[in-house]
């Protein structure tokens, strides 16, 4: 059985971690992971489909896993992420690909098809239907209006207990502190 290989590809101003398996001359499928996932979510599909004669490629998207994470939030638009993928396809010498997306990867897959239909043979998306952006309202405002503040994406806009504890203890650097329970964090805030 072939083994999944890992490479780093320079694309669109970042270095992208890419897992792949299959012949470089075979029809290519790119798998786009969801949140909070990595290429690893696709490993079983990659092995199975490569055994059927496909080249399977699964990058860690911008900001995930071993792919670079630019510090500016403005570096994470769909234009940037689709640009990353187009640069990846160019680097790999792929004119057209089959695209499989899940969750956040499905959103990116829709925009890849919308912006660069010339690069896509077919699309399979799971869990997220296409939803065009509202011309004047930010997506987070739409989520709040439709689903309320408890919707997970809305909740991610708030400072987490982990972040609050890091701020409280003035922790800097890597992830060297682990919060084992909310009670511990709340208790630590009380002198």
C-alpha positions, 0 to 999 in steps of 0.5 A: 500500500502506498503511503501518504506523503507530506510536503510544504508548498509555497503559495500566495505568500505562505507555506502550505502543508500538503498531504498527498497520495497517488500517481502524479499522472492520475486524475486529482481530487483535492480534499478541503477540511472543515473547522476545527480539522486538518488534512488528517480528516481525509486520510481514509478517503485518500487511501481508498480513492488512491487505490482506485487510481486517483491522486488525492491531495489534502492541504491544511488550509491557511491558519491550520495545522502546519500551514502558515498562519498570518497574524492579520485577520484581513489575511483570511478572506475567501480571496486569500484562501482560494488564491492559496489553492490556485497557487497550490494547483499551479505549483502541482501542475494541475489544470483541473481537479475534483473538489471535495469540501466539508464544513469550512472547506465546503465554503472555500470549495464553493468560492473556488468554483465561483471564482475559478470554474475553469480549474474545477471538474466537479464538486462534492460538498458536505454539510454546507450549502452555498450561501452568497454574502449579503451585500451590506451585512457581515456574516456574523450579523446574519448568524446572530440574527438567524441563530442567536448568540449561542450559535458556535460561530457567534460564541467564538467571537467572545474571549474564551475561558482559556484566553481569559486565564492567559490574560489573567496570568500574563502568560506569553509564548507557546501553549504551556498552560492548560486549563483543566476545568472552568471552575479552576479558572473562575476560582483563580480569578477570585482573590 
